[in-house]
Amino acid sequence: MLVHLEARGFRNLESLSQPFEAGSHLILGANGAGKTSLIEAMYLLATTRSFRTPRISDCCRHGESEFHLAGEMDTDRRTLLEIDWRPGGTERRVNGQRTSLVEHLGVLPIVCWTANDVEILVGAPAVRRRFLDRGVLGLRPGAISVMSRYRQALTEKRQLLARGGVELEIWNQVLSTAAAELIRDRSKYVERLAQAVSLILEQSRLALGEIELRYRCSPASGLEGSAAIERELTAASQRERALCQPLLGPHRDDLSIRWDGHDLRRVASAGERKALGLVLLAAHGQVIADGGRDPIYLLDDADTELDRDRLNALWEVFGVARQLFFTSNRPRIWDGIEIGQRWFCDSGRLVSG
């Protein structure tokens, strides 16, 4: 868990040095008060990335030329994570030493919900692929190497196809090896995720019905191994040359999500989508915890579109978390709900409530 956070020059936050305890933390404040910036700082510190922008430089406070984040983590041991951004680039450190991305990601798993995450349910397949890979990395941070190998090989293949596709077979061999490993990791994660979702729905008071998850890999024979994938890629080579683009591979995977046998995009209300998405997130966290890595939960304005009863039921679902940070601009809806620690955020300052 996160036991201490420091932030300087980050977004609209005032300089911060704040200890945190285990349990649930509700952070209240108006829009623009700095709640999301606080959650973003925690997320970036653990993952080295922002959920709001692909450009880390955007996280620098207006008028500042750099920012610094540091956090003391208590997992199986005490670990200090640091992120410094300057115009020359980003520097990450673990216990004061520059380290690999894999080692950094392995310190503290994060389970995060933001306004954009409803797209996991209703958005494009690429959003669900990113969700799958967050789950894979939560279970096995070292999987980032196979993701990187696949992306590099796919880039080379695209460039080759743009030049006519000569010697395509060589890159199909490289792709099939990386694809087989990535497909296997995604499949294992979805299997565990589906089990966790079923258990949560069975034990909670949400009364949401049944959620069916099905991993749709590309090619369809992907789980049969690299040789089967390579055969499919070879068979598709002529079409790929004609269209000048790769037609098969994990970059075309998708996660099918059905609710009581229906496409939830057509039948679920905004509140139901939010509740279903948060169930999926809770299951994601449970899979990571069952794998031996206890995550912290960051939920940004996740109570919007939820009525009081459904919020109560979901709060019970997330109550098993060792540490949870939840932001909200609706203080009254939380009356009567048991919360470990209340905070108020105003003009970038965090005050205990």
N, C-alpha and C positions, 0 to 999 in steps of 0.2 A: 504494500500500500504506500501511498504518498504521505510522508510524515512532516515534510517541510518544503515550502515552495518559495523561491525568490524570483522576482521579475523586475527588470530595469529596461526602460526604453521600449516597452512592448505595447503596441496598439494604443488604446486610450487608458491603460492602467497606470495609476500612480505607482511609484517604486514600492515593491511589496516584499515583505519577509514574514511569512505566515506559517505557523505550525498547524497541522491537521491531525485529528484522531481517527480511529476506525469508526465505522458506522455510517449513518446517512447524514448528508449535509444538504440542506435546502438553501439556495442562494436566491434571494428575492431582490427585485429592482425593476425600474422602468426600462423601456426600450432605450438602448444607447447608454445605459449606465455602466457597462463594462462586464456584464455577466458572461456573455459569449466569449469575450476576449480572455477572461479567466479560464474558461473551459478550453479554449484554443491553446492557451499557453501550456496547460497540462498535457494536452494531446500532442502538441509539437515537441515538447520535451521528451516524451516517451517514444514517439514515432519518427521524429526529425522532419515531419511534414505538417502542413496546415490543412484543415478541412474547409477553409474558406477561400484559399487562393493557391494556385500552383507556384506563385512567385513569393518566396520567403521574404524578400525585401519589402513586400507590402505590409508585413507585420511590424515594421519599425514605426515607432511613435512619430507623429507629425512633428517635424523640426529636429528629430534626432537622426544620427548617422549610423547607429548600431543598436542592437539589443542583446540582453543577456538573460538567460533562463537557467535556473539550477533547482534541482529537487533531490531531497534525500528520500530514498526508497527503502522500505523494510519488506523484503520478500523472504527468502531463506537466509539472507544476510543483509546488512546495511550497505547500501550502494549509493554513491553520489553521481547523478547524471547532470551534465551541463551542455548547453547549446549557446554558442555565440555567433551572431551574424554581424558582419562588417561588409563594406562594399567589395572587399576582396573575396568574399565567400563565407561559407558556414563552417564552423569548427565544432565538432562534438567530442565530448570527453566522458569517460567512465572512471570514477575515482581519480580524477586529475590527469589521466593519461588518454591521449588520442587513441582511438580504437576503431575497429571495423564496424560497418553498419550492422552486420549480423549480431555482433556482441552487444551493440547498443539496443537493438530491437529485442534482444533476449532478456533484458532486465525487467521490464514492467509491461505486461500485456494490457491493452486498453480496449474497452468496449464502449463505443461512442454512438450517440444518436444526435443528429442535427436536423434542421428543417429539410435538407436535401435528401435525407434517407428514406422518405416515403417513396422515392423513385425506385428503391429496391423492389417494391411491389408493383408499381405501375409504369416504370420508365423503360428505357431501352435495355437490351441484353447486356451491354457493356457495364451498366451499373451493377447488375447482378454478378457479373464476372469479378468485378472489384470486391464485392461482398464475399464471394467465395474465396478469393485470395487473401482477404483479411482473416478469414477463418483458418485457412491453411497456415498462414504465417503465425497466427496465434498458437496453433498447435506445434508448429515446427519452424522457428525463425530461419533456420538454415535453408528452407525451401526457396528463399529469395534468390539463391544462386541458380536454381533450375528455371525460375521465372525469367531471370536475366538472360540465361542462355537461349531460352525460347524466343524472347523478344529480339535478341541480336540476330539469331538465325532467320527469323521472320523478316526482319529489315533487309537482310542480305538477299533473301528470296524475292522480295518485292522489287528491289533494285534490279535483280537479274531478269525478272519477268518484264520489267520496263525496257530492257535491252534486247528482248526477244526470247529469253528463257533458255539460252544455251547452257549446258552442264547443270541443268536443274536437278538432276538425280543426286548430286553430291549434297546439296542443301536439304533435299528431302530426307536423306539419311540422318543428317544432323537434327532436323526438326522432329523426326519420328522418335528419336531417343528421348529428347527433352519433353516432347508431347506426351509420351507414355507415362513418364514420371509425374508430370503436372496433372494429367487426367486421373491417375491413381490417387494422388493427394486430394484432389477436389471431390472425387467420388467417396472417399473415406469420410471426409468432412461432412458431406451432405447426408450420408447415412447416420452419422452421430447427431447431426442437427435435427433430422426428422424424429429421431427417438426422443431427444430433449424437448422438442415442441409438443409431442404427444403427451409426455409426462406432465409438462406445465399445464396444458389445457385440462388434463384429467384431474389435477390436484388443485387448480385455482377456482375462484368464484366468477370467472369471466363469462362463462356460458357463450363461448364464441363458435361452437361447432368444431368441425374438423379441418385442419390444414394439411394439405398433401404437397409434399416436396418431391420433385423428381429432377435428377441431374441429367441434362441432355448434352452429351459430349459430342465433339466433332473431331474425327469421323465417328459414326455410330459404333464402329468396331473398336474404338479407342481403348476399351478396357481389356482387349485381347492382347495388348502389348505392342512393342515397337515394330515388329515385323508386319503385323496386320495394318498398322497405321501407314507404314511405308508402302504397302501394296495399294492402299486407298489413294495415297498421294500420287503414286505412279499412274494409276488409272485416271486421275483427274488432271494430269499434266497437260493434255491437249487442250482441254477447256480453259485451264489457267493461262496457257500461252495466248489463247485467242482473246481472253478478257483482260490479260495483263495484270492479274491479281490472284493471290492465294485464296482458294475456295474452301479449303478444309484445314482443321486444326483447332486447338483450344481457344484461339482468338475468335472462334465462332460458337463457343459453348453458350449454354443458357441454363438457367434454373427455372423450372416450371413450378409455379405456386398457385394451387387451386384451393378454394374455400368451399367446403361442403359440395364438392363436385363441380363448382362453377368458376369461371374466370372472374376473380375478385375485382378486376378493373371495371367490370360491367355492373356488379351487384352490390359492392360495398360502399357505404357512406364514408364521408371524411373521418368521422369518429371511429368507425369500424376499421378503416385502413390504418389509422394511427394505432389502435389497440393491437391489431394483427401484426403490424410492424414491430411494436415493442415486445410482443411475445417472441417474434423471430430474434430480436436482439437479446432478450433474456436467455433464449436457448443457445444462441451463439456464445454468450458468456459462460453458460453452464458447460458447454463442450470444452471450452478452454480450461475451466476449473477442473473438470474431470480428467483432463490431460496432465494435471499436476502443476498448472500455472494459474495462480489466483489473480484475476484481473480487477482493475478498478473500473467503475462505470461512470461515464460522463454523459448526462442527458440534458440537452439544451432546449428549453421551452417545449418539452415533450408532453406537457399537460394540455396544450391547445387542442381544441376539438373534443376533449374528453369531459364527460359529465362527472359529477362527484362520485357516484357509485363505481364507475369504471376506473376512475383514478385510484380509489381505495383498493380495488381488487388488484390493479397493476402494482401498486405500492407494496402489497403483500408479496407479489411475485419477485420483486427486486429486493425484498427485505432480507434475502439470504446472502446478499453481497457483503463482502468484508468491508468495502468502502464504496460509497456512492455519492456523487455530486449531481444535483438536480437543480437547474435554474428555472425560474418562473417569474412572470409579472402579474400573477393572479393570487395575491396573498390570502384572500378570503376563502378560496376553494380548499385551502390547506387547513382551515380551522378544524380541530378535532382529530387530525391525523397525527399519529405519533412519529416524531422526527427527532433524530439524535442531536443535531445542531442546526440552528437557524443563523443565516447570515444576511446582511443587507449590503447591496452594492449601489453606490451612488457616485457619479462623476469619477469613476475609476478607482474608488476606495472601497475596501472590504471591511465591514464592521460586524462583529459578533452580535447576534440578536438575542 
